Amino acid sequence: MILKVWDNGGKTMDRYTVRIRNEYYGMNEYPYSPQGFCQYVGSYGGVKEGRHLGRLLTRIEFKTLPADVRKAIVERT
């Protein structure tokens, strides 16, 4: 189950922060590329949620994420 997805607009390599259950992952637009990024970043309580992570996306906006990002999220649910 996906709980939250933030998008910082590409300001950093880990553009997207994804909370799945109580685990957080950082990823960019190319999570499967050798030059991409997709990494576990911590557990609930160890990661502070807020505007510094970017804009919190809605369910409808999830559909507009790059296909590889959606796939990486689904694989972790």
C-alpha positions as CSV (number, residue, x, y, z in Angstrom):
1,M,0.0,0.0,0.0
2,I,1.4,3.4,-1.0
3,L,0.8,6.0,1.6
4,K,2.5,9.1,0.3
5,V,4.7,10.4,-2.6
6,W,6.5,13.7,-2.7
7,D,8.1,15.4,-5.7
8,N,10.7,18.1,-5.3
9,G,10.6,19.0,-8.9
10,G,14.1,17.6,-9.7
11,K,16.0,19.9,-7.2
12,T,18.0,16.8,-6.1
13,M,19.0,13.4,-7.4
14,D,16.3,11.8,-5.2
15,R,13.5,13.8,-6.8
16,Y,10.8,11.5,-5.4
17,T,10.4,10.4,-1.8
18,V,7.9,7.5,-1.4
19,R,6.4,6.2,1.8
20,I,5.2,2.6,1.5
21,R,3.8,1.3,4.7
22,N,6.4,2.6,7.2
23,E,9.4,2.6,4.9
24,Y,10.8,5.5,2.8
25,Y,12.5,5.3,-0.6
26,G,14.2,8.0,-2.6
27,M,14.2,7.7,-6.4
28,N,14.6,9.7,-9.5
29,E,12.9,9.4,-12.9
30,Y,15.1,6.5,-13.9
31,P,15.2,4.0,-10.9
32,Y,16.4,1.1,-13.1
33,S,19.2,2.9,-14.9
34,P,22.8,2.5,-13.9
35,Q,22.8,6.3,-13.7
36,G,19.5,6.4,-11.9
37,F,18.6,6.4,-8.2
38,C,16.3,4.1,-6.1
39,Q,17.3,3.5,-2.5
40,Y,15.8,2.8,0.9
41,V,16.3,5.9,3.0
42,G,14.7,5.0,6.4
43,S,11.8,3.9,8.5
44,Y,8.9,5.9,9.9
45,G,10.1,7.9,12.9
46,G,13.5,8.2,11.4
47,V,12.4,10.3,8.4
48,K,10.9,13.7,9.0
49,E,8.0,14.4,6.6
50,G,7.4,17.9,5.4
51,R,7.8,20.5,2.7
52,H,11.5,19.9,2.5
53,L,10.6,16.6,0.7
54,G,8.7,18.5,-2.0
55,R,5.1,18.7,-3.0
56,L,2.8,15.9,-1.7
57,L,1.2,14.3,-4.8
58,T,-2.5,13.3,-5.0
59,R,-3.8,9.9,-6.2
60,I,-4.5,11.4,-9.7
61,E,-1.0,12.8,-9.9
62,F,0.4,9.3,-9.2
63,K,-0.8,8.3,-12.7
64,T,1.4,11.0,-14.2
65,L,4.7,9.7,-12.7
66,P,7.2,8.2,-15.1
67,A,6.3,4.5,-15.8
68,D,9.6,3.2,-14.3
69,V,8.9,5.2,-11.0
70,R,5.3,3.7,-10.8
71,K,6.8,0.2,-11.5
72,A,9.5,0.6,-8.8
73,I,6.8,1.7,-6.3
74,V,4.5,-1.2,-7.1
75,E,7.4,-3.7,-6.7
76,R,7.9,-2.5,-3.2
77,T,4.2,-2.7,-2.1
